[in-house]
Amino acid sequence: MYLIHGDDHGRIAERRASLRARAEAESGASGSEVIEGDASTPEAVGLALSAMTFAMGRRFIVVDGVERWKPADVETHVLPALKGLAPDMTVAFFAREDGRAKVPPALVKAITKAGGDVVEQATFKGRELPKWAMAEARRLGIELEPAAAQALVAQVGERQQRLLRELEKLALEHGAGTRLGVEEIQDAAADSAEIQVWGLVDALVARDRRSVFRAFLELREQGESLQRLIPLMARRLREVLAIADRLEAGESPAQVKSSIKGSPWALDRRIKEARATDTEALRKALETLADLELQTRGMGDLSEDTSAVRALGRMAAA
């Protein structure tokens, strides 16, 4: 028996997917059952746990949405069924907790008493994240200095899933046994908005108008201001332009890479973009960004978003 609960919904989803894959691998589709959505009620789950089955091998039942259950219904319908659970049955309860939506205490107590595993997947508060990041880094085979862990959280943000993905990238890039300091983190990681800005600039360089508008709207929907986005976009465009100018002047990609700090993968990508771009178009794009910045400071007649969309359209068509 398992109970996985907490407010880290991403980790809970990963655990659920992993268990479903294991169930189907061991028992096939006929040996696993998922109870979710409106069908996930204490009464329905109690009946499923008590039902006879002719399936061969171990039977897996995955129960979602436990955080919506009322304690009285759990005691009436689920707890009696758990007492008579067949030895060849594995049942896993998942509760994505949020606010007042919590797993019923009686279910926690019953599973613990029966010797089952109760795992809480909880998000950490901001001040706890550097310590968590250091522990996750050790699990992945690398070491983060305390200051580096703080820098990582400051740059990437407080979403644990995003932090974990960044740690996995660092582990792959630097290899097991590496100890990373602040400089390595600053070179390799970027905050979430900047990562998306890179995608927006990539689309601009490639003249992909649809991707340009989609990336811009996503950034605006998550609350990013044009006053922050414009400098980030300009910096990225200048980086690509500087590399393009050096390549046109006769420098080799190896010479460019040897003089710029940063992730080798990121540098290879920027060099590839620079080789494929039109330097004159990049210069015009930077001029357009400068004009857009003036308009967002009250020097234009249109709204910020209208001005930005028009400017991006000109840049992508340049």
Helices and strands as residue ranges (DSSP letters): E 2-6, H 9-27, G 29-31, E 32-35, G 37-39, H 42-50, E 59-63, G 66-68, H 71-73, I 74-78, H 79-83, E 89-96, H 105-113, E 117-120, G 126-128, H 129-139, E 143-144, H 146-156, H 160-174, E 179-180, H 182-188, H 192-205, H 209-221, H 226-248, H 253-258, H 264-276, H 279-294, I 295-299, H 304-317
